[in-house]
């Protein structure tokens, strides 16, 4: 009870409330500008929160995370451009509704069902996080922790890349980057090349701002083209009637169930959940033919599913120390800098902080919902802000935020270098997520592997490596192998279908009658002179 009171009491401080409001406004703005992702801005904000108290810093970062899931629906519905990847499925029915003059209704429904999805995920976090953390604390030792890290990285590799080879390569690059600096067990310097700034390893904030912020900025600069698409300004009515609310019931239930399940899978984000939820709702709908043409059910299912992943992602992050998505990876890095280790020990050492985290998520959701329901035509005008102004501001904040972490220009140089690396990754379609996970969790995996190898010679193998560790390693192999097998089968099937199509076209061409010359006459035709 004391932990609950302390956790709630920490939220009542003025500085925490101000931090929460600032984060919420930033999150709404992030979502409203297409091309800006929550990961990018959370990484940028992390550089400014390093000097804050943990609760204040978490209020900024978590409120950005929550509010971005409300703001990104605005461009998805009005411009047919996802504000963040999580709102990809919103465009399927949101933009058709806007073209039909129901943009205001789409925005209101999106905000309502998004709040329902996030609130349901917070309940999941409160109910599941403590049992999962208790089980992990009693059952997870060095072999299990090593296997858990491998499983988390393997899941992200399997999900985040179309090419399994590129995903594995990205994970290996992240693990290699995690070895830079002094080895904790022996204090030996590795891959520092005599550079003093590398003795403590690569600066995590500089790396993620470079990979997600500068890389995105450079990519937009190089691919920018003037668009003629204008936001839909005819918003129509805003509030749904009872019939429309009842119509969304089944879709919200289906989408919420999908989102809660997908959220518990490390690295599976709202974009995946939204598309799966939309498809599942279409299958159980009484009017599946309306999906993709402005269906209220389709919009409700997609937004509920994508929003409901937040609590599951938070659960795996806080209870197991494995990031649920790239935003949570940034969150773990920030917490480590604050001296807080996410994982099973967090619930035993800082239960008040866990209560504060749940409270921040709840308050951020309710405030973001209230802000979204205000009929702000200013949100539409934000879409007309010239991109060069936006890029200039982002670049300045990236440089200032990175420099503030260490007060060293070498950190800014690291950020710029990884910005170029991130741009190359984008060009060759190599995911940055496994790199971040490898950099963040690589030292943890190495430390637990070293402990396991030190114990193995003295005890039987099955006494050291438990069935839980073997199961996690097997799941890690499957999470990489199954997508690779599916891709290979799909490739062979596509090749067979192409070959069959070419063969059918060849047979059709052969069966067509050959054209005759205009002056040719049939052999049996009578001669006019003989007549």
Secondary structure, DSSP 8 states (H G I E B T S, - for coil): -HHHHHHHHHHTSHHHHHHHHHHHHHHHHHHHSTT--HHHHHHHHHHHSTTS-HHHHHHHHHHHHHHHHHHHHHHHHHTS--SSGGGTTHHHHHHHHHHTT-HHHHHHHHHHHHHHHHHHHHHHHHHHHHHHHHHHHHH--HHHHHHHHHHHHHHHHHHH-SSHHHHHHHHHHHHHHHT-EE-TTT--EES-TT-GGGTT---HHHHHIIIIIIHHHHHHHHH---------------S--HHHHHHTHHHHHHHHHHHHHHHTSTT--HHHHHHHHHHHHHHH-TTGGGTTSS-HHHHHHHHHHHHTHHHHHHHHHHHHS--SSHHHHHHHHHHHHTT---SHHHHHH-HHHHHHHHHHHHHHHHHHHHHHHS--THHHHHTTS-HHHHHHHHHHHHHHHHHHHHS-HHHHHHHHHHHHHHHHHHHTT--SHHHHHHHHHHHHHHHHHHHHHHHHTTS-HHHHS-HHHHHHHHHHHHHHHHHHHHHHHHHHHHHHHHHHHHHHHHHHHHHS-----TT---TT---TTT-
